[in-house]
Amino acid sequence: MRGTVSAAMAAALLVASGPAGASTLNEDLRCLVVTATIVGDGKGEGKENLVSGVLYFVGMIDGKAPGIDLKTEMQKVSAAMTQTDFARDAQRCGDVLVAKGQELQAIGQALEQGK
């Protein structure tokens, strides 16, 4: 699974759209691996925008499993992921981040309007 992450995968995380639903701990761990890999890769368009995505998924994981050994769990998840898994999760995780970003934008607009 290790290797260069294409700009297309990074872009998929940034421009994907879709509904966000309840996620499992494993799904959040997979998203953390994907976003952290893209941020850590040093390549890919818009990777700096994914830092907040890394923090989002860390928060989701922390809420579900306080005290979890992130390093160990991320290593397990990463070792089990194929390139196909990575690409599919990049799309899914991008959907989650876009939906949450849109939700926060709507909240911000409502607050600005005093609602």
LINTA-V111413 format. One record per residue. N is the residue number from 1. OMEGA is omega as a letter, one per 30 degrees, with the letter a starting at -180 (999 if undefined). D_CENTER is the distance of its C-alpha to the mean C-alpha in Angstrom with 1 decimal. Layout:
BEGIN
n:N omega:OMEGA d_center:D_CENTER
n:N omega:OMEGA d_center:D_CENTER
END
This chain:
BEGIN
n:1 omega:a d_center:16.7
n:2 omega:l d_center:17.2
n:3 omega:a d_center:18.1
n:4 omega:l d_center:17.4
n:5 omega:a d_center:14.3
n:6 omega:l d_center:15.7
n:7 omega:l d_center:15.4
n:8 omega:l d_center:15.1
n:9 omega:l d_center:11.8
n:10 omega:l d_center:10.4
n:11 omega:l d_center:12.3
n:12 omega:l d_center:11.0
n:13 omega:a d_center:7.5
n:14 omega:a d_center:9.7
n:15 omega:a d_center:12.4
n:16 omega:l d_center:11.4
n:17 omega:a d_center:12.9
n:18 omega:a d_center:13.6
n:19 omega:l d_center:14.0
n:20 omega:a d_center:11.8
n:21 omega:l d_center:13.6
n:22 omega:a d_center:14.0
n:23 omega:l d_center:11.8
n:24 omega:l d_center:13.3
n:25 omega:a d_center:12.8
n:26 omega:l d_center:12.4
n:27 omega:l d_center:9.7
n:28 omega:l d_center:7.6
n:29 omega:l d_center:9.0
n:30 omega:l d_center:8.1
n:31 omega:l d_center:4.3
n:32 omega:l d_center:5.5
n:33 omega:a d_center:7.9
n:34 omega:a d_center:6.4
n:35 omega:l d_center:4.8
n:36 omega:l d_center:8.0
n:37 omega:a d_center:10.0
n:38 omega:l d_center:9.7
n:39 omega:a d_center:10.4
n:40 omega:a d_center:13.1
n:41 omega:a d_center:14.5
n:42 omega:a d_center:16.1
n:43 omega:l d_center:16.2
n:44 omega:a d_center:14.6
n:45 omega:l d_center:15.1
n:46 omega:a d_center:13.2
n:47 omega:l d_center:11.3
n:48 omega:l d_center:12.6
n:49 omega:a d_center:10.7
n:50 omega:l d_center:7.3
n:51 omega:l d_center:9.1
n:52 omega:l d_center:8.7
n:53 omega:l d_center:4.9
n:54 omega:a d_center:5.9
n:55 omega:l d_center:8.7
n:56 omega:a d_center:7.3
n:57 omega:l d_center:6.1
n:58 omega:l d_center:9.3
n:59 omega:l d_center:11.2
n:60 omega:l d_center:10.4
n:61 omega:a d_center:11.5
n:62 omega:l d_center:14.3
n:63 omega:a d_center:15.5
n:64 omega:a d_center:15.9
n:65 omega:l d_center:17.2
n:66 omega:l d_center:18.7
n:67 omega:a d_center:19.9
n:68 omega:l d_center:17.9
n:69 omega:a d_center:18.3
n:70 omega:a d_center:14.7
n:71 omega:a d_center:16.2
n:72 omega:a d_center:18.2
n:73 omega:l d_center:15.6
n:74 omega:l d_center:13.1
n:75 omega:l d_center:16.1
n:76 omega:a d_center:17.1
n:77 omega:a d_center:14.0
n:78 omega:a d_center:13.8
n:79 omega:a d_center:17.6
n:80 omega:a d_center:17.4
n:81 omega:l d_center:15.0
n:82 omega:l d_center:16.8
n:83 omega:l d_center:16.0
n:84 omega:l d_center:16.2
n:85 omega:a d_center:13.7
n:86 omega:a d_center:11.3
n:87 omega:l d_center:12.0
n:88 omega:l d_center:11.9
n:89 omega:l d_center:8.5
n:90 omega:l d_center:7.3
n:91 omega:a d_center:9.3
n:92 omega:a d_center:8.4
n:93 omega:l d_center:4.6
n:94 omega:l d_center:6.1
n:95 omega:a d_center:8.7
n:96 omega:a d_center:7.3
n:97 omega:l d_center:6.3
n:98 omega:a d_center:9.7
n:99 omega:l d_center:11.5
n:100 omega:l d_center:10.9
n:101 omega:l d_center:11.9
n:102 omega:l d_center:14.9
n:103 omega:a d_center:15.8
n:104 omega:l d_center:15.9
n:105 omega:l d_center:17.9
n:106 omega:l d_center:20.3
n:107 omega:l d_center:20.8
n:108 omega:l d_center:21.6
n:109 omega:l d_center:24.0
n:110 omega:l d_center:25.7
n:111 omega:l d_center:26.2
n:112 omega:a d_center:27.7
n:113 omega:l d_center:30.0
n:114 omega:a d_center:31.0
n:115 omega:999 d_center:29.9
END
